[in-house]
Amino acid sequence: MKKIIYILSLFVILSCASANAQKYNTHRVKSGETVEAIAKKYKVSTSDIFKLNPDAREKLSPNSILIIPKAGSVTTTTTTEPEKVKVVDKTFDRYIKHKTRRKETLFSISKKYDVEIEEIKRHNKFLYANNLRKGDRLQIPVYNKVITYEDAQATSEGTSYVVQPKEGKWRIAYKFGITVQELEALNPNMASMLQTGQTINVPNLEKDKVKTIDTKYSYYKVLPKEGFYRLKTKLGVEQKVLESLNPDLVVTGLKEGMILKVPFDTSVDDTESISALNGVIDNVSEIVKLSDNVTDTSVKNIAVMLPFTLNKINTDSVFDAKSKIKNDRTLNITLDFYSGVLVAFDSLKKLGINLKVDVYDTQNRLSQVNSILSSNSFSNTQAVIGPLLTSNFNAAASALERDNVPVVSPLQKTVKVGRNVFQSRPNDGNLKNKIINYFKADSTAQIIIISDVKRKATSTMLKNKFANAKLVSSRLDKKTKKDAYYVLDSDLINALKPGNNVVFLETNNAGFVSNVSSLLNGLQKEGTKITLTTTNQNKAFENEEVDNYHLSNLHFTYPSISKMLNSETSNSFVKQYKQQYNISPNEYAIRGFDLTMDVVLRLATSPDLYQSTSDSPMTSYIENKFAYKKKLFGGYYNESVYLVQYNDLTIEEVKQ
């Protein structure tokens, strides 16, 4: 009965969305057109257009798409339609030389010469990276204008489109040459996730104008305030290359939410050297909520291999059992992880998924793993989670490769990624590249690199990434000449500059973290902003020696395999876990839940785990997300990394 009610509700929602979509037209702007002329053409007011297209207040670019409310669907102030519409065609004629005077801005210059700001930048490319200054010599383009009058037409209405399998908003927006925001404006009641077969409204384009997704390229969604210079820094792609791949750019310029085709470096295979382009995938891949797409209720065969070490526990003695659990860190992690697995199994059953689960105790021994593999058949097993130790995992994965059984690593940083292996934890290479690319995109930041002697190699690597960075090394003991793990305030004062400073601190010494964070906190003042970061967030940064107030004041930012669950968060998983175990779940319990949910839901929504990497490019759960990429000669690794930041004594995900 509940399922029937849900289907009827979904039908009503989609019907409402379709009805609302019919209240809008789309209009492709012609050269020389004004908002006033377009408003008259469609019998609406200019304010109606501005409400749906805020960017049109600043600039109306030829070939850009406007969302136009249909006459009668809104209150308008204009009721007459002219028979003719004025159209201005422009062709480049020559340049005017202009020397910038004091207090002049790009806006005032654009008004003086009746030319778009973006056109001035296009002909003076240094303005993409630098602010306008007194004395700058500019080339101002001059255009010949031909004024014609065309019959007003009520064409360019939107048309309906049926969502195809694997299509998200960004794919459809790219196909029809609009931004994601414009697609959402055309479909006011559209949900965050599109459903296959759903009907939505799109611009009415001729067939040859509809673009196709080319798997030989990556696709990037333009973020707010991003210009060509920032894209070059972030993606390593010149403006000319972007314009050749996206011809509309030459006319429209960059727009927030625009989807760009960008080169894809197929040579990148080593997970230790993920390129900046892999951030593109994070940017445009929509997170798939698999629990909404479960269609296969057949039995899923899952195996779990963990080191419970039951052979070492005296089950007749409660004291001995408690002592073993308390003192054995590996067993602690195993039990926490498995508690999350069990909660996931309960949740999956509530979704109507049938499971057959085989649980094996590897006893933390390679011989026991080999015994399990030789004594049991895994031919019908659709996925194996574990073993926990790297050597045991590699042995199990290698043995199961001949039957093409997917084996998922629970927690390991690095494993042998054979063709049947799914490395679920992003490795250190992914983490380093994420934080480096994040700060490389900020062209205003002054980079300072502070490291101890042991992290000299990391310091050198960062210096190669940030050529203009300042290096500061920890002081040596005058007698022993060994690392003393401290710097003086004068070392930092000489490196810091007014404005935005980003400080990489590379160490695993808690005393050094305390020393540096304390000094930086004291040096932060009006006009000097300091952000602390690291490529390797470790226990030194969590030590009681380190003042969390200092880390929070410095907005300590770092890459993480998971986002932090707020202690006040109370979702269904947390409630169920507390009810079942009388404690809050820790990171290992949450990891067990998230990983198990992901593996089983992928099997319930795709033919197998391998196909799911294409069907569901990115998934997200309580603290972890999974975006698997295939190695050229091997299996799959999860490249999805979070950026988190201390803010007001809480750790929050950095929204990008």
Summary of the structure (lengths in Angstrom):
residues: 656
radius of gyration: 29.2
end to end distance: 41.5
largest distance: 95.8
contacts: 1990
relative contact order: 0.08
helix: 39%
strand: 21%
